[in-house]
Amino acid sequence: MSTVEKSEIVNILSELTRIETETLFKAQSLEELGLQSLEKVELMCALEDHFQIDLDFQDFENIRFVDDVVALVQKKVSDRHA
């Protein structure tokens, strides 16, 4: 999988949080969605499994928005294919 679509990440996030995808697309921040540290770790693990990438806590430390998650995953997937 060489390109990562925002919808893929939103679907994973929706499965973890049980929040509808429409709400996730409109969300301003992960905090606004109620994601705490544990949920962020669960999201990180789910993304690693789904996209076969390695993420570390430092990568995820500065993640605040759904678009930040998308950009990070896209970069990691791109780096993996480079």
N, C-alpha and C positions, 0 to 999 in steps of 0.2 A: 504494500500500500504506500504509494509515493506521495499522494496528496491527502491532506487532512481537511475535511470539511467541518465547519463550525457545528453543523447539525449532528455529526457523529459524537462530538464532545458533549453537546447539549443532551443528547439521548443518554449517554453514560451518566451525566450529572442528574438527569431526571430519574433514572433508575435508582441511584443512590439516595436521592433526597425525597423522592415521591412527589416532586413538584412538576407541574405540567410544563411541557417544553415551551409553550407560548410565553409563560411567565419567565422562564429562564432566558429567552431571547430578549426580553424587555428589561431584565434585571440590571440595575446599576452597579452592584457589587456583590461579591460572595457573602459579605457580611449581611447585606440586605436580605439575602436568601436564608440567613440563619446558620451558615456554615461556620462551625467552630473548628478548633485544631484537629480533633479526631476525624471529623468529616473530611477535612482537607487531606489528611493522611489516607483515608479510604479512597478518596478521589484520585490521589496520586498513584496508589497501588492499582486501581482499576484502569487508569490510563496506561500505566506501564504494561499491564497484561494485555490490554486490547491492541496497543500499537507496537508492542515488543520493543520498548525503549527503556532507558534507565533515567530516572529522575532522582534528584536528591533533595534533601530538605532545604538546602540553600536555594535551589531553583524555585522551590515553592514558597519560600519565605516572603517574597515580595509580590506574590500573586494577590491581586485585589479584585479583579474583574473577570468575567467569563472570557472576554476577548484576550486577557493576559494569558489565560490557560490555553486558549487556541493558539496564540503566537508561540508559546513555549513548546507545545506539542509539535507544531509545524516545524519549528527549528530543530527539535530533537530527531524527528522523522527525516528531515532533510539531511542532517548531519550523518545519520545512520546510512543513508543511501549515497553519501559523497565518497 
